[in-house]
Amino acid sequence: MKHPIRRRIMHLAFNGLRMLVPVLPFGVLNRLGSVVGFVAYWVLGTYRNLTHEHLRQALGVSLSDGERRRVAQRVFQNLGKTGLEWLRLHRCSLGDIQQMVQAQGIVHLRQALEKGNGVIIVSAHFGNWELIPLYLRSLGFEGGVLARPLRYSEYESFIISLRGAFGVPTYARGALKDVARILRANQIVGVMPDQDVDSLEGVFVDFFGKATYTPVGPAALSLMTGAPIIPCLVVRERSGFRLVVEKPILPPPGVDRHAAMQQMTQAWTDVLASYISRYPDQWVWMHRRWKTQPSSEAATGRLAGCEKSPAALKARGSRLEGRAGFSTMSESFPEALSFEP
């Protein structure tokens, strides 16, 4: 077990907050979350430094040193608020969730579902992302969450039980038969592919001007099933949260399968980047998003359409082209949310 002392401290703090938070009103909870995040900013030096460095790489001179420091602090404060809100949500009803969230663009989901092929929602670790399945459930959507295991099993069991309390079951990442069943039933599957997971099939796309390794699971699934990709995020606002559902991303005509996956992955990445640019304090900048780098033959910077090397590109493309069913799609998938209207 790595960092046993740190894990023990985190476990004690987690259990202490689980007892305290449910009795606090949301106003007090919000202020306490800011304090928790501010303390974490100063205590977790490695993640603080990563946040500063990634903000510098992505946003460059658009932020002064002082502005970058303030944004970085708010990143931690947003996560502090989000974590405490999760501890409080099990005391809420579906009606309470509806009162917390205002939605725009739900019509895009309904119109896409009218075509009968289901919908693939692409989201990110942004705002308070766990509100997405809970809010959709409050609107009458049913389904579950397809998720990869968390590093800390005690927190994973908590999140699974939180979703389950609202009628949203959680499936393991490899449960692609459930994904197939959901889309065949004209339901909604959501994924959170905004992290660098080099064990998954992916391509490099442009993300803040840098070559960024990104899973192709959403695009591959869209091409296989005919389900459109719809970006969806929850934005934290002063008075609550705003769920934004963007217009569908459809397979481009007249291109081969690999080019289509490349273009579709770039398209939803651009949408996520636009929201992260507008609300930089609501994304997880401490994640090593640019950990996987392209080969030396490919230039970095504004790069799209390259794999780790030309040989890897050919090999990965051939494997993806040859897939005819869902049983092998787990190599392309990060985390997913699924719902039925």
Summary of the structure (lengths in Angstrom):
residues: 341
radius of gyration: 19.8
end to end distance: 42.0
largest distance: 57.6
contacts: 1113
relative contact order: 0.16
helix: 52%
strand: 17%
